[in-house]
Amino acid sequence: MSASETTEAAKVSWHLPRLIIAWAVAAVFGTLVTLFVHESRFQWLALAVGVSTLVTFALQLGTAQREGFISRLAFSISGSVVIIAFIDVVGTLIN
């Protein structure tokens, strides 16, 4: 393994915990909204996506790396939206 491959592997592993944290926040908010909100759930889900986006933005800014910022941000936010949507669909089917 060359030095550049080691550096690339270190960058990827450095950002993976940040992605997991952002997705965990989305899962927690999605679950809370699905469990406790029955009226106007769409507005609360939109708020959950907004909070997840802000958390993702803060986590990705914390890396202080310019390379791949937009890609990491887009991947993290889209994952959060998919997680919240999946939780809502499952919650709707169960209720």
Summary of the structure (lengths in Angstrom):
residues: 95
radius of gyration: 15.8
end to end distance: 51.9
largest distance: 56.3
contacts: 258
relative contact order: 0.17
helix: 85%
strand: 0%
